[in-house]
Each structure stands twice: as structure tokens, then as C-alpha cells.
Amino acid sequence: MDKVESFKCRILTWDEIAKWTEAVAYDIADNGFRPTVVIGLTRGGWVPARVICDHLQVKRLYAVKTEHWGVTASTDGKALLTQELNASIAGESVLIVDDITDTGESLILAEQHLKTMGPKEVRTATLLHITHSKKEPDYYEVEVPDEDWTWFIFPWNLHEDLRTILPKTLYEPKTVTGIQKGFKDQFQIDVPEELLRRTLRHLAATGKVHKKGAKWYKA
């Protein structure tokens, strides 16, 4: 039998994202910081960065990309800067936006890179901040204590994360109902049957799971 993985997850809603993003934007404005350029860390920071631009009336939105070479829902992945900024920010007030600081490595890499390009000032913002992060953003809305570490499933990567997590429930063959129970028992999330079946179809199409009779098996 495969090892049974278990960790706390939480599926976030668009309403939560809208609320937190607005709160961060107003914190920035109330603090007197007026960014002239916003940099979104792709992929997770791109949506919050665009919404923050809307709230703060910033027209110049650019992207840099960092990638984590590790396993979904782990804290040991190493970050690499894979897309540098291709615009001038010399003399600008720059705000870097990401969705969450977990290890903090992505934000650190991006900040180091951008500071070499001559900006007037660089500040950072995220929606959530886990306290064990190596980097504390200048602005954030939700603080998550280290002892309450959670894998947050954002709306923009809902299907991707479910495709990664679902096979972890198949340490033994299960029906759809059994997989739903696995999500609840192992990851503390309720996944609607329709969404679960869609995820199974995606995984089956790529050969990562297969079905025999009423039960699903990990490939």
C-alpha cells in the first residue's frame, strides 16, 4: 500500500480574493505609498496585481516569473527567476504583488532583481502571509501562523491543484464517494461530486488514473 499523505488544505473563493485584494489596496493607499508601476509575480500574483492596479489607478502593470522546483503542497521547493522584467523602472515607485508568502523565496528573488534596475523605491504585497516565510511583505491581509500551515487552493489554480492532490487519495482503489471521503479525511476539504468527476476525467485523459468497474485506481 502507498504511503497515505495528509495535510490541511483550504479552497479559496473569488469573493475572498476580491475582499482581501481590496483591503491590501486600501492599506497601501492609507499608508501614503503611491506606486507608479505594479509587478505581478506570475503565475499566482498576476490576478491580485491586476485588481490592485484597478483600485490604485495604476496603468503600468508588468510581470516577472519565478518557478518552484518541488512538489505541490510542500515547503521545500526551490524558487528560480525564469522571466526577468523587460521594461524600464528607473526612478519609479514599484509594488511587487504575489498571492502568498510561504517560503518567501519568490518575493526575495523578484525584489533583488528589480532593485538592480534603478527604481526609486520597491515595496511588496501579498494576500496571505505565512509566518515562517523568509520574507514578510510590506502589505498583506491575512496572517497564517506557522503552526496552522495550510495549502491554499486559489481559484485560478483550482483544477491544477485538484489534479495533483486527487491521486494522493488513491493509495487504494476507491469509488467517487470514497475519493470524496479521502479529500475530507486527508485534506480537510469538501469537493463537490461534479468537480471531482471533472478532475477524474482530466486525469484519466492523461493516463494518471484509470477505472475498473465502479472504482478508480492510480496509474
KELO-240611 format. One line per 4 residues: number of its first residue (from 0); for each residue x, y, z of C-alpha. Coordinates in Angstrom, 3 decimals. Example, Ala and Ser with C-alpha at 12.3 -4.5 7.8 and 13.67 -1.06 7.14 Angstrom:
2
0 = 12.300,-4.500,7.800 ~ 13.670,-1.060,7.140
//
This chain:
219
0 = 0.000,0.000,0.000 ~ 1.209,3.531,-0.818 ~ 2.016,5.930,1.985 ~ -1.071,7.923,2.968
4 = -0.360,11.645,2.653 ~ -2.287,14.112,4.743 ~ -2.102,17.894,5.098 ~ -4.515,20.740,5.637
8 = -5.963,22.418,2.548 ~ -8.437,25.213,2.018 ~ -10.274,26.108,-1.175 ~ -10.485,29.883,-1.506
12 = -13.358,31.708,-3.203 ~ -13.388,34.618,-5.624 ~ -15.288,36.635,-3.011 ~ -12.444,36.155,-0.531
16 = -9.889,37.161,-3.148 ~ -11.851,40.320,-4.004 ~ -12.206,41.263,-0.334 ~ -8.539,40.693,0.526
20 = -7.238,42.419,-2.590 ~ -9.342,45.489,-1.909 ~ -8.163,45.560,1.726 ~ -4.497,45.384,0.675
24 = -5.016,48.166,-1.881 ~ -6.598,50.433,0.721 ~ -3.810,49.668,3.204 ~ -1.297,50.765,0.581
28 = -3.218,53.969,-0.135 ~ -3.739,54.743,3.558 ~ -0.009,54.259,4.140 ~ 0.700,57.004,1.621
32 = 2.553,54.811,-0.861 ~ 1.745,55.684,-4.473 ~ 3.179,53.055,-6.803 ~ 3.709,54.137,-10.382
36 = 4.440,50.580,-11.523 ~ 2.994,47.259,-10.342 ~ 4.845,43.997,-10.958 ~ 2.839,40.788,-10.726
40 = 4.662,37.560,-9.979 ~ 3.335,35.045,-12.415 ~ 1.528,32.931,-12.104 ~ -0.077,33.383,-8.677
44 = 0.347,37.126,-8.300 ~ -0.983,38.122,-11.696 ~ -4.700,38.333,-10.818 ~ -4.223,40.198,-7.495
48 = -1.756,42.555,-9.197 ~ -4.279,43.466,-11.904 ~ -7.035,44.106,-9.349 ~ -4.720,46.208,-7.175
52 = -3.896,48.288,-10.266 ~ -7.606,48.912,-10.707 ~ -8.039,50.058,-7.102 ~ -4.912,52.243,-7.089
56 = -5.374,53.602,-10.616 ~ -2.009,52.297,-11.827 ~ -1.748,51.824,-15.575 ~ 1.710,50.274,-15.793
60 = 1.497,46.570,-14.968 ~ 4.365,44.232,-15.781 ~ 5.334,40.678,-14.893 ~ 8.297,38.671,-13.745
64 = 8.145,34.945,-13.332 ~ 9.500,32.664,-10.660 ~ 9.050,28.914,-10.626 ~ 9.247,26.470,-7.756
68 = 11.006,23.201,-8.398 ~ 9.355,20.991,-5.818 ~ 6.132,19.188,-5.026 ~ 2.712,20.782,-4.733
72 = 1.799,21.366,-1.102 ~ 5.351,21.190,0.154 ~ 7.588,23.888,1.629 ~ 10.902,22.609,0.279
76 = 10.654,23.668,-3.375 ~ 13.432,25.971,-4.572 ~ 12.499,29.130,-6.435 ~ 14.206,30.279,-9.627
80 = 13.723,33.519,-11.525 ~ 12.748,32.340,-15.023 ~ 11.451,35.551,-16.610 ~ 13.158,38.875,-15.998
84 = 11.495,42.260,-16.345 ~ 11.784,43.643,-19.892 ~ 10.684,47.229,-19.132 ~ 12.398,50.246,-17.602
88 = 11.530,51.060,-13.982 ~ 14.347,53.527,-13.338 ~ 13.155,56.205,-10.920 ~ 9.765,54.522,-10.415
92 = 7.897,53.591,-7.239 ~ 7.394,49.855,-7.653 ~ 4.967,47.483,-5.964 ~ 5.584,43.739,-6.303
96 = 2.470,41.597,-5.852 ~ 2.156,37.867,-5.202 ~ -0.680,35.741,-3.854 ~ 1.062,34.323,-0.772
100 = 4.393,34.221,1.030 ~ 5.114,30.632,2.038 ~ 8.862,30.147,1.754 ~ 9.174,33.778,0.668
104 = 11.821,32.885,-1.901 ~ 9.860,34.130,-4.912 ~ 9.360,37.573,-3.422 ~ 13.002,37.795,-2.360
108 = 14.250,36.856,-5.846 ~ 11.935,39.313,-7.562 ~ 12.840,42.142,-5.195 ~ 16.568,41.542,-5.635
112 = 16.185,41.514,-9.414 ~ 14.104,44.688,-9.594 ~ 16.312,46.674,-7.230 ~ 19.179,46.313,-9.715
116 = 17.130,48.271,-12.288 ~ 17.262,51.654,-10.575 ~ 13.788,52.141,-9.114 ~ 13.110,54.965,-6.655
120 = 11.513,52.518,-4.212 ~ 10.350,48.898,-4.103 ~ 7.652,47.557,-1.800 ~ 5.907,44.198,-1.656
124 = 2.344,42.970,-1.134 ~ 0.558,39.627,-0.875 ~ -2.905,38.493,0.097 ~ -1.711,35.929,2.645
128 = 1.474,35.668,4.690 ~ 2.614,32.507,6.474 ~ 4.767,33.485,9.417 ~ 7.575,31.005,8.708
132 = 8.325,32.812,5.423 ~ 11.836,34.194,4.993 ~ 10.232,37.403,3.748 ~ 7.457,39.463,5.352
136 = 5.676,41.620,2.770 ~ 5.190,45.312,3.414 ~ 1.439,44.784,2.972 ~ -0.780,41.729,3.392
140 = -4.290,40.982,4.596 ~ -4.271,37.503,6.202 ~ -1.564,36.226,8.542 ~ -1.278,32.460,8.883
144 = 0.674,31.200,11.924 ~ 3.381,28.657,11.172 ~ 1.617,26.043,13.307 ~ -1.534,26.485,11.194
148 = 0.241,25.938,7.840 ~ -2.287,25.312,5.097 ~ -2.094,24.609,1.381 ~ -4.338,27.324,-0.046
152 = -6.051,26.445,-3.294 ~ -6.620,29.687,-5.202 ~ -9.461,29.999,-7.724 ~ -7.015,30.427,-10.607
156 = -5.328,27.087,-9.945 ~ -8.265,25.102,-8.546 ~ -8.230,22.414,-11.227 ~ -4.444,22.154,-11.321
160 = -4.214,21.590,-7.566 ~ -7.083,19.107,-7.502 ~ -5.407,17.129,-10.297 ~ -2.268,16.985,-8.153
164 = -3.978,16.145,-4.880 ~ -6.625,13.655,-6.042 ~ -4.195,10.779,-6.810 ~ -2.972,11.019,-3.218
168 = -6.402,9.722,-2.145 ~ -5.931,6.626,-4.317 ~ -3.487,4.785,-2.076 ~ -6.111,2.080,-2.571
172 = -8.870,1.773,-5.228 ~ -11.915,3.912,-4.427 ~ -15.311,4.874,-5.742 ~ -16.207,8.530,-6.284
176 = -17.773,8.598,-2.822 ~ -14.605,7.106,-1.366 ~ -12.482,9.749,-3.087 ~ -14.714,12.480,-1.673
180 = -14.208,10.999,1.774 ~ -10.449,10.882,1.126 ~ -10.396,14.586,0.340 ~ -12.225,15.248,3.596
184 = -10.180,12.908,5.782 ~ -6.729,13.617,4.326 ~ -7.003,17.250,3.251 ~ -9.969,18.685,5.174
188 = -11.791,19.920,2.070 ~ -15.212,19.140,0.631 ~ -15.089,18.655,-3.121 ~ -18.451,18.625,-4.969
192 = -19.125,15.454,-6.926 ~ -19.375,17.272,-10.264 ~ -15.977,18.906,-9.745 ~ -14.456,15.620,-8.596
196 = -15.753,13.769,-11.670 ~ -14.344,16.502,-13.935 ~ -10.961,16.134,-12.260 ~ -11.092,12.371,-12.732
200 = -11.845,12.828,-16.452 ~ -8.859,15.153,-16.807 ~ -6.567,12.684,-15.021 ~ -7.903,9.705,-16.983
204 = -7.270,11.526,-20.268 ~ -3.590,11.879,-19.365 ~ -3.315,8.296,-18.078 ~ -2.735,9.254,-14.431
208 = -5.759,7.323,-13.174 ~ -7.929,4.596,-14.636 ~ -11.249,2.994,-13.832 ~ -12.310,-0.613,-13.384
212 = -15.952,-1.094,-12.681 ~ -17.069,1.411,-10.057 ~ -13.586,2.027,-8.636 ~ -10.748,4.321,-9.616
216 = -7.083,3.357,-9.491 ~ -3.891,5.396,-9.567 ~ -1.799,4.640,-12.640
//
